[in-house]
Amino acid sequence: MDYRYDHILIRYGELSLKGKNRNSFIKQLMVNVKKALKSFVTLEFERQHDRMYIYLHDENAEQVSEVLKKVFGISSFSLAIKTKPDMDEIIQACLDSQDLDACKTFKVAARRSDKTFPIISDQMNRLVATAILKNSNWKVDVHNPDVKVVVEVHKDAAYIMTDRIEGAGGYPVGVGGKAMVLLSGGIDSPVASYLMMKRGTHIECIHYASPPYTSQNAQDKVMELAQQICGYQGDLLVHVVPFTNLQLAIYQHADESYAITLMRRMMMRIATGLAEKRHAQAIATGESIGQVASQTLESMQAINEVTSTPIIRPVVCMDKVEIIDLAKKIGTYETSILPYEDCCTIFTPKNPVTKPKIDRCKKYEDRFDFETMVNDCIENVESIWIHPKKEDKTEEELF
């Protein structure tokens, strides 16, 4: 990619449907784009009603493009040459944008948003195509061209583009509030995290660790998963909850068949407390209906009973193949299948109840002071910042 592209043109896509919220969505997208590209120090940004433009200066266009692919709220973007809205300069920019020594087929697609520009779109198509034919061995193919030369003429500038790179879609992270996502080392919860961010929700993650029953490798695996998904929103905070004592108390005071249900109820209580402290409006999990015993509708009902905070389950109606395919797409699958077990896996009973009764859950919980233990978990959480392509650091002052 050695042509003299000097801009990137960003298209909003789904944001154009948002009516009165449109401006706030676009402002948030601008914030997120700048944050994602903060290491490219010479970039300049311009936001307009239907487009966003990035002036590259001397930055690497391919590297900038790779970062933009992960920014939610972008429908697509194109590398572009910016020139004056003058036909001679437009033609020269079209010639400069291509390797004319190669033998290719092409099509020109011109559009003028400025209707005062004196040359209509069809005339622009012919003028640009004629110049390319005179200066190369290229041939016109309007149906399946190797190269599509796109010309957009605006009142103050024209843009010449030859590629259209798909963006991540969705809404800009931050327009949908904040949620606490329960992040295990499995396949489902990183996918749930991705889907929450895609709908514009800023996330923080909660991981329940039970040393020495769960290893440091298991926690490192979760941090690697957090690293792999954090590029979709930028910095990501992971709260590691010391869950051992509470987990052991459950097995000491309750029937083993109810252990997973009680464990999930405690997790929801802790997540609710952390959500209140971190000003989050929801809790999200990677649960899918019927996938395991703790994910039947009866189990979900028993688990939901302990909190009034909304619980969102983004993959709840997806089958395992669909979840795995999405995990592979976002790059978390290979890490998720590493053989390091989390607290739910290690403590899984042989015959877990599939239709737990809420009154029986409460009966077991009344046998020990779980509220104090839940508060201890919240107070002793370790909160770790994960940064895209940077080393992690511990946040000690949050709680």
Salt bridges, closest charged atoms under 4 A:
ASP6 OD1 - HIS7 ND1 2.92
GLU14 OE2 - ARG199 NH2 3.27
GLU44 OE2 - HIS57 NE2 2.59
GLU66 OE2 - LYS69 NZ 2.81
ASP96 OD2 - ARG4 NH2 2.63
GLU152 OE2 - ARG51 NH2 3.28
GLU152 OE1 - ARG111 NH2 3.48
GLU152 OE1 - HIS154 NE2 3.30
ASP188 OD1 - LYS320 NZ 2.83
GLU204 OE2 - LYS178 NZ 3.12
GLU204 OE1 - HIS239 NE2 2.74
GLU204 OE2 - ARG278 NH2 2.86
ASP235 OD1 - HIS387 ND1 2.86
GLU287 OE2 - ARG264 NH2 3.36
GLU287 OE1 - ARG313 NE 2.53
GLU305 OE1 - ARG265 NH1 3.14
GLU305 OE2 - LYS362 NZ 3.21
GLU365 OE2 - ARG265 NE 2.78
GLU365 OE2 - ARG269 NH1 3.03
GLU379 OE2 - LYS277 NZ 2.98
